[in-house]
């Protein structure tokens, strides 16, 4: 491979800044690709999770308000991603240090891949149900892991193709799925009387309250929003303008994804009215509520949505890892992470502990996204040194202390520890303080992380945090 080919490859599937002339995503391309990434069947699972705690009206408010508010804020750094042609993790070299990014990017991506194990598990359930509806009985103990691994394999093929393949895959899938989502909501309201859905009231566990139920659901939705945070700011570097990059990302994660969560919640409530049981498997809900040919078509589309999500998610998270470890080969990384996701899929533990998983994953990411917003808006004021970010000779502002920004890393650790011990424990799902009823656990984690980082910038530590100011004239 000659030098120019290598640079071209590392621009699309690596960490080289994307020049404006090379950016291939319009608003619609980014919106559809991001939506395709967001609306795998885990949205239905998330909706069913929320529906167990809330009635219809509370669920509607909870899903859309908490998702939209936090996504609108966390997507602000999309503006710099497009302006510089880089992703969030390159910017975070100025917040966490070169080695700090290498460690946290890898850890967070390994956690993020749990989402794709959930998607693969739902793909296999969908395909087994499809086969059953056509009279072919498949033993789940044998076929669920086989089909789940198949989903991962197909997704890896898409990921290897890169952004161009992802773009065209999602143009078809997402357009079809948006139509399916609207029809599903309509059919659920038609399958059972609307008044019955509105009258469903959740059973309060001993010692809890309606407010606690509402905020536990809010924690699920805030964690759901934050679970996109470190992934959301990778693909916008492909956008042609800052405006299209911001709005395509915000609308996909803040409106489209919550709409499908809402669809899952409506299905769960309708299933409870019909059967007396809250169901989280979207394939079972569709088959029971819709029936007939439409259910088969819906199940097929929903199943293959997970393949598209595997492809986009693999690309995004491999790019995150390459931000920390840029010398790794992209294709080899796709293969290795595919094996890892296949293992998680066969294991099945992530899917079985879905609520705890999204909170734990979000807790690691929440202070980072809080810090990145504060850093972008208030501390570095939308300016970094690209030469220091790429560690060019003579430009070592982001070396900090042996590659680690001790202030940034301390803010992440302190935020997580304070939140877990004094506000909300995501492992046991218990609130430790009344603060939880105002901010949720993940929300507090993000706010506290950002606040700590901002306060540190007002102390003598500012000179340590802003070593790059003398380097800005060459940005």
Secondary structure, 3 states (H helix, E strand, C coil): CCHHHHHHHHHHCCCCCCCHHHCCECHHHHHHHHHHHHCCCHHHHHHHHHHCCCCHHHHHHHHHHHHHHHHHHHCCCHHHHHHHCCCHHHHCHHHHCHHHHHHHHHHHHHHHHHHHHHHHHHHHHHHHHHHHHCCCCCCHHHHHHHHHHHHHHHHHHHHHHCHHHHHHHHHHHHHHHHHHHHHHHHHHHHHCCHHHHHHCCCCCCCCCCHHHHHHHHHHHHHHHHHCCHHHHHHHHHHECCHHHHHHHHHHHHHHHHHHHHHHHHHHHHHHHHHHCCCCCCHHHHHHHHCCHHHHHHHHHHHHHHHHHHHHHHHHHHHHHHHHHCCCCCHHHHHHHHHHHHHHHHHHCHHHHCHHHHHHHHHHHHHHHHHHHHHHHHHHCCCCCCHHHHCCCCCCCCCCCECCECHHHHHHHHHHHHHHHHHCEECCCCEECCCCHHHHCHHHHHHHHHHHHHHHHHCCCCHHHHCCCHHHHHHC
